[in-house]
Amino acid sequence: MHGLDFRILGPLEVTVNARRIPVAAGKQRALLATLLLSANHTVSVEELTERLWGADPPRCPRAALHTYVTRLRQTLDRRTGSPCAGPIRTSAAGYGIEIPAAGLDLTRFRAMVAEAHAAGGGGDLAAESAGLTEALSLWRGPILSDVRSDSLHRDVVPSLVEEHLRTLERRHEVDLALGRHDRLVGELRALTGRHPFHERFWGQLMVALYRCGRPAEALEAYGEVSASLRRRLGVCPGPEVRDLHTAILRDDPRLSSTPPEGGL
């Protein structure tokens, strides 16, 4: 579609033939982000109203929404040079944006992850790791960090963040299975710092440290997450991490072997 490319895995970005298109208005950015998150599907007026205005909609939300859609359409159409072939669509049910799969980074990410998983399912873990690494490179920072919409960040963004974290977890599992534990320690330390209650990362860090011949540091990592969970949430680590702690204390030989599918 005239070289249009949309990116939402980080700050919202729009380019046409590699030239950036500014979408400066806050409501237009929230509108575009909402449409992109449901690309090639119709988004109802009610949902768009909630994303743009939350609990304080204008007196005539449908008319106000139409104004923002018109302005967004003009912004995109003017840059493509084809006002009759722009991506914004209108229907009786609401509005939508039509873009090819290659024109949205979220769609590309999911396709790349699926392809990587297929390679891993066929026994090629090196290809899976490479594919997941390439897919994860599409993430440029906190998703839609420059889009103001409490509703969007409350109802939609968390599931995308979880999708990103699950992909990271899987890539770590694959790299551990490939014996790349030494490469993972630094990355996992950074991730546990950013996600202190994400026990999966702590468990993977413990395994990586143990396999690097650093069991004392693996036990220290367990102490860190255990103390943090008790202090901040009043809970103990889950059974998976507790069992891993016990296995390290016992110097369980199974910790040095290739982990089972989906395991540490």
N, C-alpha and C positions, 0 to 999 in steps of 0.2 A: 504494500500500500504506500507507494511513493516514498519508500525509504523510511517510513515512520518506525521508530523504535521506542518502546516504553519500558521504564525501569522503576520498580517499586521495592526491590530488595535492598533498601537503604533509602536515602533521600529520593523523592519523586523526581524523575528526569524524563524529558521527552526530547528526542532528536529526530531530525529528518535528513537523510543522507549524511549522517554524522555531524550535522550542525544542530546545536542545542536550541530548543524552542522554549523561551521563558513563559511560565504560567505563574504570574505573580500574585494574582488575587487569591486570598485565603480560601474563600468559598469555592472558587473554581478548582483549586487543588484538591479540596475534599471531594468535590463532585467527580473529578477525573479519577482519583484514587478509588473511589467506590465503584465506578464503572469498570475500571481495570481489574478489580478483584473479582468481578463477575463478567469478565470479558466474554463476548459472544452470547450473552444472555441478557434478557431484559431485567432491569432493576425497577421495582415499583416506585411510584411517587412517594409513598409512605416511607419506604426505607431510605430513599434519598433525603427526604425531609429530616428524618431522624439523624442521619449522618452529618448533615450540614448545620442543623440548628438545635439538635437535642431536645431538651425540654422547653425551649423558648422559641418556637417557630414564629414566623411572621404572620400577619393577619390573613394574608392570601398566599399560602405556601406554594400552591401550584403555579401561580403567576410568577412568584419570585424565582422558583426553580426554573421555569421556562426562560426567564431572563438570563440566568447563569448558564444554562445549557446553550442558549444562543451565543453568548459571549465566548464560551469554550469552543463551540463549533467554529466560530469565526477565527479564533486564534489558530486552531489546527488547520482549517481549510485554507486560510490565507498563506500559511507556510508551505502547504503541499502544492498550492497553485491550481487546485482543482476543487472549487467549492461544491461541485455537484457529486464529488466522489469521496467526501470526507468520511471518517470512521464513525461519527455519532449518528445513531439511529433513533427515531421516535416511533412509538406505537401507542395504541390506546391504553396499554397496561403500564407504560412507563418509558424509560430510555435505556439505551444500550450502546456499547462500543464494539465494533467489529474489527478484529485484527487477526492476522495469521498467527499461527503458533510461534513462529520465529520472531514475532514482533513484540513479545512480552517476556521479560526475564524470568518471571515466576513460572510460566509455561515451559520455557527452556530448561529451567532448573528441574522441574518434575520429570520431564522427558529424559534428561541426562541421568537422573537418579534411577529411573526405571531401567534404562539401558545398562547402567552399572550393576544393578541388582541381578539382571538377567545374566550378565557375564559371570558374576559370583555364583549364581545358581548352577551355571555350567561348569564350575570348578576353576575358573580363572580369577583368582583373588587379586592378582596383580592388576588385571584390567579393571576389576571392581574398584580397587583403591584409587587408581588413576582417574576413573570416571567420576567417582564421588568427589575427589579433590577438585576436578575441573568444575563440577556443579557448584560446589561450595564457594568457588572463587567468584561466583556471580553476586554473592552477598557483599554489600559495600558498607554495611554498618546497620544500626538500628532501623528496622523497617518503617518507612514513611515517617522518618523522624522530623521532617519539616512540614507535615500535614496536620493541621489543627482540627481534630475531630475526636472529642471524648468518646463518642459512641463507637467510632471505628477502632480506636485503640483499646477500648474495653471489650468489644464483642468479636472482633475479627483478628486483630493483630496477634493476640496470645496464641492462637492455634497455629499461625504461621511461624512464630518463634519456636513453638514446640516441634514443628516439622523440621526446622533447621537444626535443632538440638538432636533430634532422632537421627538425622543424617550424619551429624558429627559423631554421635555414638557409634553408628555402624562403621564409619570409616576407621575409627579407632579400633574396633573389634577386628576388622580385616587386617589392619596393620599389625596388631598384636599377633594375629595368626600367622602373619608373614615374617615374624621375628624382628619387627622394626621398633621394638620397645624403646631403644635408645633415642630415637627421633621424636618420641611422643612425650617425654617427660616435661620438656619446657612448655609445649602447647597445653598439656593437661594442667600444669601448675597455673598457667594464665587463666584457663577456663574455670578451674575451681575457685580462683579469686573473683571472677566475674559472676559465677553461679555457685555461691557457697553452699546452697542447700540441694544441689543437683547431685545426688548420691552416686549416680552412674559414673560421672566423671571422676569422683573420688576413688571409686573402685578400680577404674581403669588406670588411674595414676598409681594406686598401690601395686597393681600387677606389673606395670611398666617398671617401677622402681625395684620391685623384687627381682624381676628378670634381668635388671642391670646390675645385680649383685649388691643392692642397697636395701636390705630388709629392714634395717633400723629406721631409715627414712620412710619406708612404706608404713611401718607401725606409727611413726610420728604423724603421717598423713591421716591415719585412722583417728589418732588422738585429736587432731585438729577438727575434723568433721564431727566427731562425737561431741566435743566440747561446744562447738558452734551450734549444733542442733539442740543440745540441752539448754544452752543459755538463751537462744533466740526463740526456739519453738517449744521447748519443754518436752522433747521426744529423744529417743535413742535412734541410732542408725538402723535401717531396715535389716532383715535377715540376710540378704545377699552380702551386704558389706560386713556384717558381723561374722558370717561364715568365712568370708575371705580373711578377716583379721585372725580368726582361729587357725586357718590353714597356714598363714604366714608364721604364726607362733610355733606351729608344729613342723615347719619346714616341709610341708606336704609336697611330695614330688610332682603331684599333678599340676601344681602351679607353673611348673617349667615346661609343660607340654602345650601343644596347640589347643586353645580353648574350643569348646563345642560351639556349634552354630547358635548365635544369639546369646552366648554366655561370655563371662569375663575371660 
